[in-house]
Amino acid sequence: MKKWHIIHHQQRRFSPVSWWVHKAVHDTPPTAEWRNADQYDPAFPPCIFGKGFPYLLVTVDGFALEFASSYEVRHCIEILQQKHLPATKNLVCKNSTTYQGFNHWLAIFPASLKSWKQRQRTVKILTQTLMELEQDDIHF
């Protein structure tokens, strides 16, 4: 049974991980809101004609993890596969932002999925999802 599925939205939808992965390319004034940027690095997947923007949902033990791009899935794997989870304040500092740690996606990540054993399972599911997307020739 697949643990993932892609839904499509007419408007771009951002996941809790989006801000931490996709940096706005500022051709617009720096005071403009991040969500209103014209370009991001790395870029989000483009709109698929007749469907909309892809949005990935991965189910892990009853929780739906949301991703707006494969870059976000890889970032999540990179953080979750660490034996000791980094403190969110350290992750915030790495991103050189004024956001507080409680705004980081890891702070709102379900507590029941944070144990080492559960994270190993989650990483395995996310890695398998990426492989299945690639096998199905889904560029996300």
Secondary structure as UniProt FT lines:
FT   STRAND          4..9
FT   TURN            16..17
FT   HELIX           18..21
FT   STRAND          23..25
FT   TURN            30..31
FT   HELIX           34..36
FT   STRAND          39..41
FT   TURN            49..51
FT   STRAND          52..60
FT   TURN            61..62
FT   STRAND          63..67
FT   HELIX           70..80
FT   HELIX           88..94
FT   TURN            95..96
FT   HELIX           101..103
FT   TURN            105..107
FT   HELIX           111..113
FT   HELIX           116..135
FT   TURN            136..137
//
